[in-house]
Amino acid sequence: MAGAQSIALIGAGRMGTALAKGWLAGKKTPDIRISDPQPSAEVAGWAKAGTVTLNPDPSPVSILVVAVKPQVFPKVAESLKAWIGPKTLVISIMAGIRVKQLAERLGTDRVVRAMPNTPGAIGRGVSVFCTMGKLAAADTAATEKLLAPLGDVIGPVDEKHMSNVTALSGSGPAYVFLLAEAMADAAEAEGLPSDLASKLARLTVAGAAALLEESGEAPGALRKAVTSPGGTTQAALDILMDDGGMPRLLRQAIRAAANRDRDLSRDTD
Ligand SMILES: NC(=O)c1ccc[n+]([C@@H]2O[C@H](COP(=O)([O-])OP(=O)(O)OC[C@H]3O[C@@H](n4cnc5c(N)ncnc54)[C@H](OP(=O)(O)O)[C@@H]3O)[C@@H](O)[C@H]2O)c1
């Protein structure tokens, strides 16, 4: 991040805080201004230590990052204009708010819509972004740099993909957490002690994810490699992959999440 760059972060919740943490961990700390009516103790601590400015009067910045809930955006959009000057790049991480809506409500075409995910809090997330028409190369580079502390950055992609991106990588960590939760609950119901079930589920999901990443193999190939015909894994997969099983449920779940993203867009029109 360039030393002279100023960043205003609107909304320091889970995602906004994860972003700010990444910027603060960089070599050159940018001038970070945070706007949040009820900042967490962590954010208040940064302000006390002088590493960020909390709730200053708005004035045009290099990059404006909008990280409030999508439902809050229409209420605050007008007031955000005070942060925007002719050189300001706007990056929104709000689900469901389209670039056109950002541009119209904020009065600028220099807008980026990004979708990060919560593993970004430990630098292991993935962010996907799209832009309003063709963005200047410098703005694309600034977007990549700004999101890099959260992990991988992919884009620009066509905005028509953003609802499915949101449903897959944006909401996806919750599906994996549910898997760990349900696996532990099921084993406990079969008689395994609760703490052992939780520990094994956590280690299994984390280990499988690490293997998936490190081996570079397709998930289907890794699944087949641990499934001997007539064995224990096969017995479980026969249930999970049955009609109405996991693939079908996930198809419905991803569609529901993508539809919710589209609803949020419509609610903002
Ligand atoms: N969590 C995810 O997995 C995820 C993934 C990708 C994208 N996103 C997107 O990221 C955005 C933030 O999500 P989040 O999970 O970080 O939500 P969050 O924890 O609720 O964060 C939103 C923050 O904005 C604050 N806020 C509310 N009104 C404000 C205002 N007028 N000015 C400044 N700040 C205000 C909230 O304060 P109060 O709590 O006091 O209201 C809260 O601290 C959402 O648009 C979401 O779609 C989230």
The ligand as a Gaussian input file, in Angstrom:
#p B3LYP/6-31G(d) Opt

LIG

0 1
 N      -19.406000     -12.083000       6.837000
 C      -19.168000     -12.617000       5.656000
 O      -18.896000     -13.793000       5.503000
 C      -19.161000     -11.751000       4.432000
 C      -18.576000     -12.246000       3.292000
 C      -18.514000     -11.423000       2.169000
 C      -19.085000     -10.154000       2.201000
 N      -19.688000      -9.724000       3.330000
 C      -20.296000      -8.399000       3.296000
 O      -19.556000      -7.575000       4.149000
 C      -20.424000      -6.604000       4.710000
 C      -20.204000      -6.569000       6.179000
 O      -20.485000      -7.854000       6.706000
 P      -20.045000      -8.239000       8.182000
 O      -20.264000      -9.685000       8.336000
 O      -18.703000      -7.644000       8.466000
 O      -21.201000      -7.448000       8.952000
 P      -21.131000      -6.741000      10.367000
 O      -20.214000      -7.494000      11.266000
 O      -22.539000      -6.474000      10.802000
 O      -20.415000      -5.345000      10.003000
 C      -21.060000      -4.186000       9.594000
 C      -20.536000      -3.051000      10.460000
 O      -21.041000      -1.816000       9.964000
 C      -21.430000      -1.045000      11.087000
 N      -22.350000       0.035000      10.708000
 C      -23.710000       0.038000      10.723000
 N      -24.171000       1.228000      10.302000
 C      -23.103000       1.997000       9.997000
 C      -22.932000       3.310000       9.525000
 N      -23.973000       4.097000       9.278000
 N      -21.674000       3.776000       9.328000
 C      -20.621000       2.999000       9.578000
 N      -20.725000       1.738000      10.052000
 C      -21.949000       1.230000      10.262000
 C      -22.031000      -2.062000      12.009000
 O      -22.195000      -1.546000      13.297000
 P      -23.375000      -2.178000      14.238000
 O      -22.998000      -3.592000      14.467000
 O      -23.302000      -1.328000      15.455000
 O      -24.660000      -2.035000      13.459000
 C      -20.979000      -3.162000      11.918000
 O      -19.878000      -2.909000      12.769000
 C      -21.844000      -6.978000       4.339000
 O      -22.321000      -6.094000       3.341000
 C      -21.718000      -8.371000       3.787000
 O      -22.618000      -8.575000       2.714000
 C      -19.702000     -10.482000       4.455000

